[in-house]
Each structure stands twice: as C-alpha cells, then as structure tokens.
Amino acid sequence: MRNLSRAAAILFFFGWWVDCSLSFSAQAANPLIVEVQIAREKSSDDFIKIYNPTNSDIYLNNYQGSYFRLVKRTKTGTKDYTIKSWSKDSEAKIPANGFYLWANKDYQSLSNVNTLTSQTVASNNGIALRLGPENTGTIVDAVGWGDFNNILFEGNPFPENPSPNQRLERKQISGVYQDTNDNSQDFYLNPPSEQSLAKIQTPSPEESQPESKLETPNPIIYSSGIIINEILPSPVGPDETEEWSEIFNQNSFEVDLSGWQISDTVGKITTYSFSMGTKILPQGFLVLSRPTTKITLNNDRDGLNLIQPNGKIIDSASYEKAPRGESYNRTDSGWAWSTTLTPGSANIIFFSSTTPQLKTEEKEEPKPEAESLKINESKNKEEVAAVGEQIPKEISFLPFLIALVIAIFSGIIILILKRKTKDFDFSKKLE
C-alpha cells in the first residue's frame, strides 16, 4: 500500500509539473501582428499593430538575446526592406497584453502611435517580425496578402488586398487572437469586401463543410448609445488650439472605440480615426481637441458625423452661426447654445441675450410692444384728428354770391321805392 501511495504521489506531482510547464510555455508566446492598414484617404496612411499576448512587458531591443526588426517584401521581392529596427531603441516595449503601433510618418490623423518611419506597405506585400538582421533573422510572425510570391507569410497568404479604409485584422475567439500559422484562416477584412460577402452568401461545396466555419468570422456588433454631446466651434481664444468636441457613452458598460471615426460635414472634410485601444467609460465623456483630430469647425455652418468601423453613421449634429465663446449642447428637447462650457462633464444650459435659440422666446415677448404700437398708432390718429379739427374747413363761395345778389337786388328795389316816393310827394305839392 505504501508503494502504491508513493507511486500515486509521484504521478500527481509529475502531472502538476507538466501542467505548470505547459502553462509557462503558453505564456511565453511571441508577439503577433494583429492588424494592418495599407491606405485610407492617402496611399501612405499605413499602420501595423503588434500585440503582446504575455503577462510581461516585451522590450523590442532585448528579446531572446536579440532585437526585433519589422520588415516587408514586395510581390516578387527576394530581399527584405526594413520598416523599423529596434536595435538601438532600448526603451521601446510592448506592454503586457497590450499593443505597439507603427505608422507611416505622413499619417497625421492617427493618434497613439508608438513609432513613425517613412516606409510604406501596399498591395501584394508581405511583412514579418524578425529577430536580428534582414533576410536571415528568425521570423517570429509574418502576414502576407494578395497575389505575391515571397517568403513573408504563414501557411497561405490572405487572398485579398485590403482596399482604402479596410483593415486586415486577426480573428479573435473568446477574446483570444487566433494563430493557426495560416494567414488565410487567421485573418479577415474589416469591413468585409464584396468578394468576402459573396463567399459567405454563396459557399462552395467545400466551404459548406463544418470545418470551413472558421473561415467566416462572426459579424461584429458595435455598441449603440455613443453620441455627440457638445461642440465648441467658436472659442474665445484661437480656433486652432481651443476648438473641441465631446462624445458621451450612454451605456452602463465600457465601450471600445478602436477603429471608430468622427468627421466634419461642411467644406473640406477631415476624418479622425480613434486609435487602437481607445475606450470610453460607462456614462463617461471623451473630449476631442482640434490639435488631436485636425478637424476644423466652421463658425458659420458645420456639423459632425460619428461613424462606426463598419461605415455606419451612428450619430450626427449640425449647427449654424456659432456664437463666440458658446458651446452647442445636446439636451432632452434638442440642441441649444450655452455660455457655460462643460468639456468632460454634464451639459449646463445658460445663454446670453444674443443666443440664437432664444428666437422662440423673443417672438412671445413682443406682444406688449405690439399693443403699445397699436396704442401709439391710435394716439397718432387722435392727434391727427385733433389737428384736423383745429384747421378751418374750406369756405364755400356760393353763399357769398347769393348774399351779394340779394344785396344788389335789395338795393335796386330800395332805390326804385325811394324814387316813387319822391315823385308822389311832389305831385301832392302841385295840387
């Protein structure tokens, strides 16, 4: 019995040691290339995102006794072109379970970039993380896409080239990046291309088999409840440094804004892409300054669109004639200007006498003024009437003519009577 107990104990500790060893090996995984973009508004709007799947920081200058180098090859290339070498960068690291972002130096609208160089990536390219020198260094991870013939890929290259505004992304299963050493199985395009959608809608007999389900990632559902909340188009200070906009998370949970976009709507359109790992807290605010987004808000008329990674506009706002020093605020009854600026906190509506949204109230107040105008108008009429009564009316000449005729006629009769009277008296005297 003692021998059996000892054997059981030995087997138990051996199993525990194997399990710990396997766990340690899983944690010692290498960095993975998880996202690639080869164009956006410009062909040089390129970025490559690298992920650290371990629970420890990975220093790119010191890994397994060597250093990392990010390289590329063209369609028929037989030699590497270095995108970035970390041989002399002792501070560069990928945080534990975090990301490291490379971008082309002209990609100005991308934020949270860790390093910039002049290199670009394009259609039918392959890229790889090497340890050590070009061409001969150990390949830690590689991704190829399109139609090409070089060694920088795993298994089979991803069959399509990303279009502008599309990203080649590594699939995730339960939050863990998939790595089967086959690019065609491990990656997908986001948003999907028409070619990918056609494959999903009309699968071939081979694709209809259960094993092929992994080729089509589950559709990504992006959170709703992210809204544009406040905009400052015309600050008191310089527009170039003090313009800002604010978004708000109405949800009771954190939302990852990686790949989301915000753009203006009038004049020269500028689109800002939220960097990988950007998150907004539940019931939280995120303020976006003009120096960050490069979005210029016109003072006379403009607007903003908030866009999900699949291209859907989830929220928008527009305004006209921005008052100086006032922000445009979302309220329960609509949008309103306010002299109280509240970046990063709940909106407070307090407006001045010149604020545009007071038009409705101003239309209600003129009633007494209208009545006073009526009173003044009636007074003016009375005054005019009084003045009219004081002015003599026009004199008619007809009565004067009649009176004159009567007077003349009366005078003639009197003269005739006087003569007759005189003649009568004289005849009496003669008798």
Backbone hydrogen bonds, N-H to C=O, Kabsch-Sander energy under -0.5 kcal/mol:
donor,donor_aa,acceptor,acceptor_aa,energy
5,S,1,M,-2.6
6,R,2,R,-2.7
7,A,3,N,-2.2
8,A,4,L,-2.6
9,A,5,S,-2.6
10,I,6,R,-2.5
11,L,7,A,-2.5
12,F,8,A,-2.4
13,F,9,A,-2.6
14,F,10,I,-2.2
15,G,11,L,-2.6
16,W,12,F,-2.4
17,W,13,F,-2.2
18,V,14,F,-2.4
19,D,15,G,-2.5
20,C,16,W,-2.4
21,S,17,W,-2.3
22,L,18,V,-2.6
23,S,19,D,-2.5
24,F,20,C,-2.7
25,S,21,S,-2.3
26,A,22,L,-2.3
27,Q,23,S,-2.0
28,A,24,F,-1.1
29,A,26,A,-1.0
32,L,51,Y,-2.4
34,V,32,L,-0.7
34,V,49,K,-2.3
35,E,49,K,-1.2
36,V,168,L,-1.9
37,Q,47,F,-2.4
40,R,42,K,-2.2
45,D,42,K,-1.6
46,D,44,S,-2.5
47,F,37,Q,-1.8
48,I,102,W,-2.1
49,K,35,E,-2.7
50,I,100,Y,-2.7
51,Y,32,L,-3.2
52,N,98,G,-2.6
58,I,94,I,-2.3
59,Y,57,D,-0.6
60,L,58,I,-0.6
60,L,92,A,-1.6
61,N,92,A,-0.6
62,N,59,Y,-1.1
63,Y,66,S,-2.8
66,S,63,Y,-1.6
68,F,60,L,-2.9
69,R,130,R,-2.2
70,L,84,K,-3.3
71,V,69,R,-0.6
71,V,128,A,-2.6
72,K,81,Y,-1.8
73,R,126,G,-2.3
77,G,74,T,-1.3
81,Y,72,K,-1.9
83,I,70,L,-3.2
84,K,70,L,-1.7
86,W,68,F,-2.3
89,D,86,W,-1.0
90,S,88,K,-0.8
94,I,58,I,-2.7
97,N,52,N,-0.7
97,N,54,T,-1.4
98,G,95,P,-2.3
100,Y,50,I,-2.2
102,W,48,I,-2.6
102,W,100,Y,-0.5
103,A,115,T,-1.8
104,N,46,D,-1.9
105,K,117,T,-2.3
107,Y,104,N,-2.0
108,Q,106,D,-2.0
110,L,107,Y,-0.8
111,S,273,S,-0.6
114,N,101,L,-2.0
115,T,101,L,-1.6
117,T,103,A,-1.4
125,N,122,A,-0.7
126,G,73,R,-1.9
127,I,143,V,-2.8
128,A,71,V,-2.1
129,L,141,D,-2.8
130,R,69,R,-3.2
130,R,128,A,-0.6
131,L,138,T,-2.2
132,G,67,Y,-2.6
132,G,130,R,-0.7
136,T,134,E,-2.2
137,G,133,P,-1.5
138,T,131,L,-1.0
140,V,129,L,-3.4
140,V,138,T,-0.6
141,D,129,L,-1.0
143,V,127,I,-2.5
145,W,125,N,-1.9
146,G,158,F,-2.0
146,G,160,E,-0.5
148,F,146,G,-0.7
149,N,75,K,-3.7
153,F,151,I,-1.9
156,N,154,E,-1.0
158,F,144,G,-2.8
165,N,39,A,-1.9
166,Q,163,S,-2.3
167,R,190,N,-2.3
168,L,36,V,-2.9
169,E,167,R,-0.8
169,E,188,Y,-2.8
170,R,34,V,-2.5
171,K,186,D,-3.2
173,I,176,V,-2.8
174,S,172,Q,-0.5
176,V,173,I,-1.5
178,Q,171,K,-2.9
183,N,154,E,-2.6
184,S,156,N,-1.6
185,Q,182,D,-1.4
186,D,182,D,-2.3
187,F,183,N,-1.5
188,Y,169,E,-2.2
190,N,167,R,-2.5
197,L,193,S,-2.5
198,A,194,E,-2.4
199,K,195,Q,-1.8
200,I,196,S,-1.9
201,Q,197,L,-2.5
202,T,198,A,-2.6
208,S,204,S,-1.5
209,Q,206,E,-1.3
212,S,209,Q,-1.6
213,K,210,P,-1.6
214,L,211,E,-0.9
215,E,212,S,-1.6
216,T,213,K,-1.1
222,Y,220,I,-0.6
227,I,225,G,-0.6
227,I,248,F,-2.3
229,N,246,E,-3.0
230,E,246,E,-1.4
231,I,328,Y,-1.9
232,L,244,W,-2.9
234,S,326,E,-0.5
241,T,238,P,-0.8
242,E,238,P,-2.0
243,E,239,D,-1.4
244,W,232,L,-1.1
245,S,288,L,-2.2
246,E,230,E,-2.4
247,I,286,L,-2.3
248,F,227,I,-2.6
249,N,284,G,-2.5
250,Q,225,G,-3.2
250,Q,248,F,-0.7
255,V,280,I,-2.2
257,L,255,V,-0.6
257,L,278,T,-3.3
259,G,274,F,-1.8
260,W,257,L,-2.3
261,Q,307,I,-2.8
262,I,272,Y,-2.1
263,S,305,N,-2.0
264,D,270,T,-1.3
265,T,303,G,-1.1
269,I,267,G,-0.7
272,Y,262,I,-3.0
274,F,260,W,-3.0
278,T,275,S,-1.8
280,I,255,V,-2.3
283,Q,249,N,-0.8
283,Q,251,N,-1.3
284,G,281,L,-2.0
286,L,247,I,-2.3
288,L,245,S,-3.4
289,S,287,V,-0.6
290,R,243,E,-2.2
292,T,289,S,-0.6
293,T,289,S,-2.5
294,K,290,R,-3.1
296,T,294,K,-0.5
297,L,295,I,-0.6
298,N,296,T,-0.7
302,D,319,Y,-1.5
304,L,317,A,-2.6
305,N,263,S,-2.7
306,L,315,D,-3.1
307,I,261,Q,-3.2
307,I,305,N,-0.5
308,Q,312,K,-3.0
311,G,308,Q,-2.4
314,I,306,L,-2.3
314,I,312,K,-0.8
315,D,306,L,-1.3
317,A,304,L,-2.0
319,Y,302,D,-2.7
321,K,300,D,-4.0
322,A,299,N,-3.3
325,G,234,S,-3.8
326,E,323,P,-1.7
327,S,338,S,-2.1
328,Y,231,I,-3.4
329,N,327,S,-0.6
329,N,336,A,-3.2
330,R,229,N,-2.3
331,T,334,G,-3.1
334,G,331,T,-1.1
336,A,329,N,-2.3
338,S,327,S,-2.0
339,T,350,F,-4.3
340,T,350,F,-0.5
341,L,339,T,-0.7
345,S,342,T,-1.9
350,F,348,I,-0.8
355,T,352,S,-1.5
358,L,355,T,-1.8
359,K,356,P,-1.6
360,T,357,Q,-0.6
362,E,358,L,-2.6
363,K,359,K,-1.5
364,E,360,T,-0.8
364,E,361,E,-0.6
365,E,361,E,-1.5
367,K,364,E,-0.8
369,E,365,E,-0.5
370,A,366,P,-2.7
371,E,367,K,-2.7
372,S,368,P,-3.0
373,L,369,E,-2.0
374,K,370,A,-2.2
375,I,371,E,-2.9
376,N,372,S,-3.3
377,E,373,L,-2.6
378,S,374,K,-2.7
379,K,375,I,-3.0
380,N,376,N,-2.9
381,K,377,E,-2.0
382,E,378,S,-2.7
383,E,379,K,-3.3
384,V,380,N,-2.8
385,A,381,K,-2.8
386,A,382,E,-3.1
387,V,383,E,-2.9
388,G,384,V,-2.5
389,E,385,A,-2.0
390,Q,386,A,-1.8
391,I,387,V,-1.4
401,L,397,F,-2.0
402,I,398,L,-2.4
403,A,399,P,-3.1
404,L,400,F,-2.7
405,V,401,L,-2.8
406,I,402,I,-2.9
407,A,403,A,-2.8
408,I,404,L,-2.8
409,F,405,V,-3.2
410,S,406,I,-3.0
411,G,407,A,-2.6
412,I,408,I,-2.3
413,I,409,F,-2.1
414,I,410,S,-2.5
415,L,411,G,-2.3
416,I,412,I,-2.4
417,L,413,I,-2.7
418,K,414,I,-2.5
419,R,415,L,-2.2
420,K,416,I,-2.2
421,T,417,L,-2.2
422,K,418,K,-2.3
423,D,419,R,-2.6
424,F,420,K,-2.0
425,D,421,T,-1.9
426,F,422,K,-1.8
427,S,423,D,-1.4
428,K,424,F,-1.4
429,K,425,D,-1.8
430,L,426,F,-1.6
431,E,427,S,-1.4
